Every structure is written in structure tokens, then in C-alpha cells.
Amino acid sequence: MAWKSCSALLRLTGEDVVRSSVRGSSRWPHSFQQRSGFRKATRKPESKKVEEELGPSHTESSEALSQRRTSTPHWDQQAPPSSPRAFSRLIKPLVFTVGFTGCSFGSAAIWQYESVKFRVQSFFNEIRADWLEKLHPQKRGDIRKEINHWWNSLSEGQRTVTGIIAANAIVFCCWRVPALQRSMIKYFTSNPASKTLCSPMILSTFSHFSFFHMAANMYVLWSFSTSAVSMLGREQFLAVYLSAGVVSTFFSYVSKTATGRLGPSLGASGAIMTVLAAVCTKMPESKLAIIFLPMFTFTAANALKAIIAMDTAGLVLGWKFFDHAAHLGGAMFGIWYVLFGHELIWKNREPFVNLWHNLRTRGPGGGGDRGGSM
């Protein structure tokens, strides 16, 4: 495992600042932060009077000038929820977090069952395969066979996260389409002040506006994927990763609502923090190194403590560059899952798998004999 890649998360945990222009008067600060909320700027009393005196033509010219200066999306202004109802808005995201996590692990258990069943059934088909076809040398310049050779050379963890990286790349390209800007802001950024609360909790985990932000996150995910998947298995790893995205976003919602620092967030940092924390908790004595300073090494346990300490300080002191609550939520979820969650959730999946097995074998096309082969 390429432990030296940990520096990508130590130096930049995936937080990306995007300069954005705002329509009309500057009510929002000119910064949009990955996994980080921003405070709504206080409006000066005389600003309304100045707007009225200048008239609508001045407002329109300011908007046109702002649009000419930057091509980044305009973030719609949203008033923060009133105090009495602020935390009541978190009930729906909480239910969604619990339900999505349960569905993720349930789907992973079914997927593992079907994978084992498929491997058993296809075992004899592989024995009957034409061995001459397997021994046939690859043709030079055959692109498809070269791709297959590259794919087979990857570890199971690297093959598992390839789909995640591809999904992040597609969403990144969608941010570049002007016609999709409004939908991207609505569904691919998480904001407790938004009317859309639940679906962005998972979709924002695959969303990056900055290429450097996406590249840094995906590099760390790729580097830790081999150890994480070998430790958890492909199905369990994906369940943990998807659940971590929702859990870390919910922690961000709670923090923003409590502090009043509302604003949009996006990025895979929370889920990646879960992967990093799980690996470091399971293998605390493993040696890590900063990629640009390979001569300095430290244990995985010390690296995890340093990251948690930095995010805790950032949350307490109100640092705005990172969404420290999402980072802490992801790290806490990773530690909890390795210490307790694996035993409570994954080890107790047998009754659910037996239920699925009974439904599977009794359904159309199923049969007791086929089910008995498992």
C-alpha cells in the first residue's frame, strides 16, 4: 500500500475554495468552500438606501460585470432557518442517514451472497473453458487485451474504487456545463439551509468543483484502497464508504445548524476520512510518510491523532477553510466501525441473508436444489 500518499490528506484534506460571483449586492462572501460552510456577511444599513437611489439599472450593470469577470456558478441566496425550527429540520436528514446506512449494508450483504453463488455456479464453466483459447498469445496492438491486462494487474481494492473515481470524474465534468449549474448546486452541494436536504447528503460525496481537490481526494482513496478492501472485503467496503458520506454530511449539518455558519459543502473528504481512520485504527503501527518528505516517518496511530486534533481545533476555533465537522464525523465513524460496528452490523447479517436466501430460492426461477448448492 502506498502509505506515502497520506500526505495528500495531511496537506490538503480535500477542501476546495471556489471564487464565485453573486448577483446584485454582495450578500454572500466571495468564497465557496468544499465541505466548509461560510458565514453570511452582515449587511450595512445604508446599502438598501444606496440601491434605491441608484435604481435597477445599476443593479443590472453590476450583475453583468460580475458575470463577465468569472464563469463560476452563482450560489442562490438562502435565508438561514429560524432558531425555533432550526434543529427540527435535522429530523428528516437523521432518518435518511439511518435508513440509507441500513440499506447500504443490507445491499452489501445481498451482493456478497449473490457473488458467492455466482462464483460457485461458474466454477464448473471455467473448468470446461477451452484451454487453447487461454494459451493463445495476445496480439500486439490489441487495445482491448491491453486494457484487460492492466485491469487484471490491479488489486481488488483498486478495481473496487475505480468506479468511485469514474463517478467523481463524471460529476466534475457536469460542473463545467452551464445549463446544469442550477441542478448541480441544488443536488450536489449539501446545505442545511436548502430546501433539498436528503439527496445531497450522498450526491455531494461524489461532487468536486476544483480539479486539484478531486485529484487529491481520489489519490488518497486509491492509495488506501488496497488495505481497506483487503481488511473489509469489497462489498463491506462500499457499504462503509457510502454510509460514511451520509454520516459525515449529517455531522456537518448539525455543526452548521448549531453555530449558524450555514452554507453549501461538497467533496469526498468525509468518506475518505472514514477509510483512513479505519485503516489507521486497524493497523496503528503501520509506518506512514509525507510524500514530499519520505525521510520522515510516523505511525498510522500518530497520524490519525494529529488529523483529529487539527480538525477539532478548527471546529472549536471556527476555522472556515475546511468543513472540520464533516472530517471529524467521518473519522469518528471509521474508528467506531472498526472497534464496534463490524461486530454489531456485519457479523449479525446472517438472519437477513437467510431471509434473502429463502426469498431467492422460492421465487420465480428459483428452486430448492439450486439453493441447496450454496
C-alpha positions as CSV (number, residue, x, y, z in Angstrom):
1,M,0.0,0.0,0.0
2,A,1.3,3.4,-0.9
3,W,1.4,4.9,2.6
4,K,3.3,7.9,1.4
5,S,0.1,9.2,-0.2
6,C,-1.2,10.1,3.3
7,S,0.5,13.5,2.9
8,A,-2.1,14.3,0.3
9,L,-4.7,14.3,3.1
10,L,-2.4,15.9,5.7
11,R,-1.6,18.8,3.4
12,L,-5.0,19.1,1.7
13,T,-7.8,17.1,3.1
14,G,-9.9,17.8,0.1
15,E,-11.2,21.3,0.8
16,D,-11.5,23.4,-2.3
17,V,-12.2,27.2,-2.4
18,V,-14.0,28.4,-5.4
19,R,-14.3,32.1,-6.1
20,S,-17.9,32.8,-7.1
21,S,-19.7,35.9,-8.1
22,V,-23.0,36.9,-6.6
23,R,-25.9,38.6,-8.3
24,G,-26.7,42.1,-7.2
25,S,-25.2,43.2,-3.9
26,S,-22.5,41.1,-2.2
27,R,-24.6,39.3,0.4
28,W,-22.5,36.2,0.4
29,P,-18.7,36.2,0.8
30,H,-16.9,35.6,-2.5
31,S,-15.7,32.1,-1.5
32,F,-17.3,28.7,-1.8
33,Q,-15.5,26.0,0.2
34,Q,-15.5,22.3,-0.2
35,R,-17.0,20.6,2.8
36,S,-16.9,24.0,4.5
37,G,-19.7,26.5,5.4
38,F,-19.4,30.2,5.1
39,R,-20.9,33.0,7.2
40,K,-23.4,35.3,5.6
41,A,-22.0,38.8,5.5
42,T,-23.7,41.4,7.6
43,R,-25.5,44.0,5.5
44,K,-24.8,47.6,6.2
45,P,-27.9,49.7,7.0
46,E,-27.2,52.2,4.2
47,S,-26.8,49.6,1.5
48,K,-30.6,49.4,0.8
49,K,-30.8,53.2,0.6
50,V,-28.0,53.3,-1.9
51,E,-29.6,50.6,-4.0
52,E,-32.9,52.5,-4.1
53,E,-31.1,55.7,-5.1
54,L,-29.1,54.1,-7.9
55,G,-32.1,52.3,-9.3
56,P,-32.4,48.9,-11.1
57,S,-30.1,49.9,-13.9
58,H,-27.2,50.0,-11.5
59,T,-28.0,46.5,-10.2
60,E,-28.2,45.1,-13.6
61,S,-24.9,46.5,-14.7
62,S,-23.2,45.2,-11.5
63,E,-24.6,41.7,-12.3
64,A,-23.4,41.9,-15.9
65,L,-20.0,43.0,-14.8
66,S,-19.8,40.2,-12.2
67,Q,-20.8,37.6,-14.9
68,R,-18.1,38.8,-17.2
69,R,-15.4,38.5,-14.5
70,T,-16.0,34.9,-13.7
71,S,-17.6,31.8,-15.1
72,T,-18.2,30.1,-11.8
73,P,-21.8,29.3,-10.8
74,H,-23.9,31.8,-8.9
75,W,-24.9,30.4,-5.5
76,D,-28.5,31.2,-4.8
77,Q,-29.0,33.2,-1.6
78,Q,-30.9,31.3,1.1
79,A,-32.0,32.8,4.4
80,P,-31.0,30.7,7.4
81,P,-33.8,28.9,9.1
82,S,-35.3,30.5,12.2
83,S,-33.9,29.4,15.5
84,P,-37.0,27.5,16.9
85,R,-37.2,25.4,13.8
86,A,-33.5,25.0,13.1
87,F,-32.9,21.7,14.7
88,S,-36.3,20.3,13.8
89,R,-35.1,20.4,10.2
90,L,-32.5,17.8,11.1
91,I,-35.0,15.1,11.9
92,K,-35.5,14.2,8.2
93,P,-31.7,14.0,7.5
94,L,-31.3,11.9,10.6
95,V,-34.0,9.4,9.4
96,F,-32.4,9.4,5.9
97,T,-28.9,8.7,7.4
98,V,-30.1,5.7,9.4
99,G,-32.2,4.4,6.6
100,F,-29.5,4.8,3.9
101,T,-26.9,3.2,6.1
102,G,-29.2,0.2,6.8
103,C,-29.9,-0.1,3.1
104,S,-26.2,0.1,2.2
105,F,-25.2,-2.7,4.5
106,G,-28.3,-4.8,3.5
107,S,-27.5,-4.4,-0.2
108,A,-23.9,-5.3,0.5
109,A,-24.9,-8.5,2.3
110,I,-27.1,-9.5,-0.6
111,W,-24.4,-8.6,-3.1
112,Q,-21.9,-10.8,-1.3
113,Y,-24.4,-13.6,-1.2
114,E,-25.0,-13.3,-5.0
115,S,-21.3,-13.0,-5.7
116,V,-20.5,-16.3,-3.8
117,K,-23.4,-18.0,-5.5
118,F,-22.3,-16.8,-8.9
119,R,-18.7,-18.0,-8.3
120,V,-19.8,-21.4,-7.3
121,Q,-22.1,-21.8,-10.3
122,S,-19.5,-20.5,-12.7
123,F,-16.7,-22.7,-11.3
124,F,-17.5,-25.7,-13.5
125,N,-18.0,-23.4,-16.5
126,E,-14.4,-22.2,-16.1
127,I,-13.2,-25.8,-15.9
128,R,-14.9,-26.6,-19.2
129,A,-13.4,-23.5,-20.9
130,D,-11.2,-24.0,-23.9
131,W,-7.7,-24.1,-22.6
132,L,-6.3,-23.4,-26.0
133,E,-8.1,-20.0,-26.0
134,K,-6.4,-19.2,-22.7
135,L,-3.0,-20.1,-24.0
136,H,-3.4,-18.1,-27.2
137,P,-0.8,-15.3,-27.2
138,Q,-2.1,-11.7,-27.1
139,K,-1.9,-9.8,-30.3
140,R,0.4,-6.8,-30.4
141,G,-1.5,-3.6,-30.5
142,D,-4.8,-5.1,-29.4
143,I,-6.1,-2.3,-27.2
144,R,-8.8,-4.4,-25.6
145,K,-6.4,-7.0,-24.4
146,E,-4.0,-4.4,-23.2
147,I,-6.8,-2.9,-21.1
148,N,-7.7,-6.3,-19.7
149,H,-4.1,-7.0,-18.8
150,W,-3.9,-3.7,-17.0
151,W,-7.2,-4.3,-15.2
152,N,-6.1,-7.8,-14.1
153,S,-2.9,-6.3,-12.7
154,L,-4.8,-4.1,-10.3
155,S,-5.5,-5.2,-6.7
156,E,-9.1,-5.9,-5.7
157,G,-9.2,-2.7,-3.8
158,Q,-8.0,-0.6,-6.8
159,R,-10.6,-2.3,-9.0
160,T,-13.3,-1.5,-6.4
161,V,-12.6,2.2,-6.2
162,T,-12.2,2.6,-10.0
163,G,-16.0,3.0,-10.2
164,I,-16.0,5.6,-7.4
165,I,-13.2,7.6,-9.2
166,A,-15.1,7.4,-12.5
167,A,-18.3,8.7,-10.9
168,N,-16.4,11.6,-9.3
169,A,-14.9,12.5,-12.7
170,I,-18.3,12.5,-14.4
171,V,-19.8,14.8,-11.8
172,F,-16.7,17.1,-12.1
173,C,-17.4,17.4,-15.8
174,C,-21.1,18.2,-15.2
175,W,-20.0,21.2,-13.1
176,R,-18.5,22.6,-16.4
177,V,-21.8,22.6,-18.2
178,P,-23.5,26.0,-17.7
179,A,-27.0,24.6,-18.3
180,L,-26.6,22.2,-15.3
181,Q,-25.4,24.8,-12.8
182,R,-28.7,25.2,-11.0
183,S,-29.3,21.5,-10.7
184,M,-25.7,20.8,-9.6
185,I,-26.0,23.4,-6.8
186,K,-29.3,22.0,-5.7
187,Y,-28.5,18.3,-5.6
188,F,-24.7,18.1,-5.5
189,T,-24.0,20.5,-2.6
190,S,-25.1,19.9,0.9
191,N,-26.6,22.8,2.8
192,P,-28.8,22.6,6.0
193,A,-30.5,25.9,4.8
194,S,-31.5,24.4,1.5
195,K,-35.0,23.0,0.7
196,T,-33.4,19.8,-0.6
197,L,-31.7,18.1,2.4
198,C,-31.5,14.4,1.9
199,S,-30.3,13.5,-1.6
200,P,-27.4,16.0,-1.5
201,M,-26.1,14.1,1.6
202,I,-24.9,11.3,-0.7
203,L,-24.6,13.1,-4.0
204,S,-22.3,15.8,-2.6
205,T,-19.8,13.0,-1.7
206,F,-19.1,12.5,-5.4
207,S,-19.0,16.2,-6.2
208,H,-15.9,18.3,-6.7
209,F,-15.7,21.7,-8.3
210,S,-11.9,22.0,-8.2
211,F,-9.8,19.6,-10.2
212,F,-7.0,19.7,-7.6
213,H,-9.5,18.9,-4.8
214,M,-10.8,15.9,-6.8
215,A,-7.3,14.7,-7.7
216,A,-6.0,14.9,-4.1
217,N,-9.0,13.0,-2.7
218,M,-9.0,10.3,-5.4
219,Y,-5.3,9.8,-5.0
220,V,-5.6,9.2,-1.2
221,L,-8.6,6.9,-1.8
222,W,-6.6,4.9,-4.5
223,S,-3.6,4.6,-2.1
224,F,-5.6,3.3,0.8
225,S,-8.0,1.1,-1.2
226,T,-5.8,-2.0,-1.2
227,S,-5.5,-2.2,2.6
228,A,-9.1,-1.1,3.2
229,V,-10.7,-3.7,0.8
230,S,-8.4,-6.5,2.0
231,M,-9.5,-5.7,5.5
232,L,-13.2,-5.4,4.9
233,G,-13.9,-7.0,1.6
234,R,-15.3,-5.4,-1.5
235,E,-19.0,-5.4,-0.5
236,Q,-18.5,-4.3,3.1
237,F,-16.0,-1.6,2.0
238,L,-18.5,0.0,-0.4
239,A,-21.2,-0.1,2.3
240,V,-18.9,1.7,4.7
241,Y,-17.8,4.2,2.2
242,L,-21.3,5.2,1.1
243,S,-22.6,5.3,4.7
244,A,-19.6,7.4,5.7
245,G,-20.5,10.0,3.1
246,V,-24.0,10.4,4.6
247,V,-22.9,10.2,8.2
248,S,-20.2,12.9,7.7
249,T,-22.6,15.2,6.0
250,F,-25.1,14.8,8.8
251,F,-22.3,15.8,11.3
252,S,-21.8,18.8,9.1
253,Y,-25.5,19.7,9.2
254,V,-25.5,19.5,13.0
255,S,-22.4,21.7,13.3
256,K,-23.6,24.3,10.8
257,T,-27.0,24.5,12.5
258,A,-25.6,24.8,15.9
259,T,-23.1,27.5,15.0
260,G,-25.2,29.3,12.5
261,R,-22.4,29.1,9.9
262,L,-24.7,27.9,7.1
263,G,-23.5,27.3,3.5
264,P,-23.0,24.7,0.8
265,S,-20.4,21.9,1.1
266,L,-19.2,19.2,-1.3
267,G,-16.4,16.7,-1.6
268,A,-15.4,13.2,-0.6
269,S,-13.2,14.2,2.3
270,G,-15.6,12.9,5.0
271,A,-15.9,9.5,3.4
272,I,-12.2,9.3,2.8
273,M,-11.5,10.2,6.4
274,T,-13.6,7.2,7.4
275,V,-11.4,4.9,5.2
276,L,-8.2,6.5,6.5
277,A,-9.4,6.2,10.2
278,A,-10.5,2.6,9.8
279,V,-7.1,1.6,8.3
280,C,-5.1,3.5,10.9
281,T,-7.2,2.1,13.7
282,K,-6.9,-1.5,12.5
283,M,-3.1,-1.2,11.8
284,P,-1.9,1.5,14.2
285,E,1.8,0.5,14.0
286,S,2.0,0.9,10.2
287,K,4.5,3.4,9.0
288,L,3.4,6.5,7.1
289,A,5.5,9.1,5.4
290,I,4.8,12.5,3.8
291,I,5.1,12.2,0.0
292,F,7.5,15.1,-0.4
293,L,9.4,14.3,2.8
294,P,9.9,10.5,2.6
295,M,12.7,10.6,5.1
296,F,10.3,11.5,8.0
297,T,8.1,8.6,9.0
298,F,5.5,8.2,11.7
299,T,3.0,5.6,12.8
300,A,-0.6,5.5,11.5
301,A,-1.9,6.0,15.0
302,N,0.0,9.2,15.5
303,A,-1.1,10.5,12.0
304,L,-4.7,9.8,12.9
305,K,-4.4,11.6,16.3
306,A,-2.8,14.6,14.5
307,I,-5.6,14.9,12.0
308,I,-8.3,14.6,14.6
309,A,-6.6,17.2,16.8
310,M,-6.3,19.6,13.8
311,D,-10.0,19.2,12.9
312,T,-11.1,19.5,16.5
313,A,-9.1,22.8,16.9
314,G,-10.6,24.0,13.6
315,L,-14.1,23.2,14.7
316,V,-13.7,24.9,18.1
317,L,-11.9,28.0,16.8
318,G,-14.2,28.4,13.9
319,W,-11.8,28.0,11.0
320,K,-13.7,28.3,7.8
321,F,-11.3,26.8,5.2
322,F,-12.3,23.2,5.9
323,D,-15.6,21.6,7.0
324,H,-14.0,20.2,10.1
325,A,-17.2,18.8,11.4
326,A,-17.5,16.5,8.3
327,H,-13.9,15.4,8.7
328,L,-14.5,14.6,12.4
329,G,-17.7,12.8,11.7
330,G,-16.0,10.7,9.1
331,A,-13.1,9.9,11.3
332,M,-15.3,9.0,14.3
333,F,-17.4,6.8,12.1
334,G,-14.3,4.9,10.8
335,I,-13.0,4.4,14.3
336,W,-16.3,3.3,15.7
337,Y,-16.9,0.8,12.8
338,V,-13.6,-0.9,13.3
339,L,-14.0,-1.2,17.1
340,F,-17.7,-1.9,17.3
341,G,-19.6,-1.5,14.1
342,H,-18.2,-4.6,12.3
343,E,-19.3,-6.8,15.2
344,L,-22.7,-5.1,15.6
345,I,-23.6,-4.9,11.9
346,W,-21.6,-7.1,9.6
347,K,-21.2,-10.1,11.9
348,N,-25.0,-10.1,12.5
349,R,-26.1,-10.1,8.9
350,E,-26.8,-13.9,8.8
351,P,-30.5,-13.7,9.6
352,F,-31.0,-11.1,6.9
353,V,-29.0,-13.2,4.4
354,N,-31.0,-16.3,5.3
355,L,-34.2,-14.4,4.7
356,W,-33.0,-13.3,1.3
357,H,-31.9,-16.9,0.6
358,N,-35.4,-18.2,1.3
359,L,-36.9,-15.5,-0.9
360,R,-34.4,-16.1,-3.6
361,T,-34.9,-19.9,-3.8
362,R,-38.7,-19.8,-3.5
363,G,-39.1,-17.0,-6.1
364,P,-39.6,-17.4,-9.8
365,G,-36.8,-19.3,-11.4
366,G,-35.5,-20.5,-8.0
367,G,-35.5,-24.0,-6.7
368,G,-34.7,-25.9,-3.6
369,D,-32.0,-27.8,-5.3
370,R,-30.2,-24.7,-6.6
371,G,-30.5,-23.0,-3.2
372,G,-29.1,-26.2,-1.6
373,S,-25.9,-25.9,-3.6
374,M,-24.9,-22.9,-1.5
